[in-house]
Amino acid sequence: MCNLETEGTKFGCGHYKVTRKLRKIDCFNQYCIHSVYHPRNCPDCHCERYFGPDARETITHRTADYCVSCQYWFKDGASQRR
């Protein structure tokens, strides 16, 4: 599974949002579609399609605000279903 080195924003809720992908770190595995070793003509490809966790996250901006996902639940006063 290949990984990325990224830059992004760190929110007050603790989440990190990628703003720029700097470079890919190749896993050199023929079963990973992002690798240079994956064959171009892979028949009926069921190979790994997702990147692994970021190898390095460089925080370029910090904010006390919550991310969009958390804002609804923690800041806007979402009420419990009745």
N, C-alpha and C positions, 0 to 999 in steps of 0.2 A: 504494500500500500504506500503510494507516494505521499509526501507531505509538502506543505507550503511554508514559506517565511512571509509574514504579513505585517502590515501597519494598520492601526485602527484606533478606535475611540473606546475608552473605558468609562462606563456609566456608573452613577451612584449606586445602582442596584447590584453592581458587580459584574454585569455582562460586558462582553467585549464584542464590538462590531467591526468587521474588516472593512477598511476603506480602500486599501490597495494591496494587491498581491505582488510581492517583490520577486520571488523566484520559487521554482519547483525543485524539490529534492527527490531524485529518482530512486526507486526501490530496486531497480534492475530485475524485476520479476516479470516473466512472460505472461502471467495471468492477471496483470494489472493493466487496464487500458490506457493509463496515463504514462506508462513506462516506455522507454525507447526499445525495450526488448519485446514488447507486445507485437505479434505479427499483424500486419495491415490487413491481411485477408483471413482473419480468424473466423472459421465457419461456426455459425450459430453461437455467437459470442455470449457466454455467461460469465465472463471474467469480472474481476473486482472493478467497480465503477466509481467508488468514492475515495476521496483523499482521507488520510489519517489525520490525527490532531496536528495543529500547527506546530512545526518544529521550533519556530520562534515568533513571538508576538511582540512587536514594538509598539508601545503606546505613544501616539503622536498628539493625543488630546484627551484630557480628563474633564469630566463634567459631573456636577452633583445631581443633575437631572436623571430620571429613570429612563430606561430604554422604552421604545414604543410598546413592547409586549408587557412590561411590568407596570407601565404608567396606569393602565386601566385598572389593574388589580390592587395596586397599592396607593396610588395618588388620587384617583378619581372617585374613590369611595364606592367600589362595586358592591352591590348588596347581595346577600345570600338569597338563593331561590326559596320560595315558600311553597 
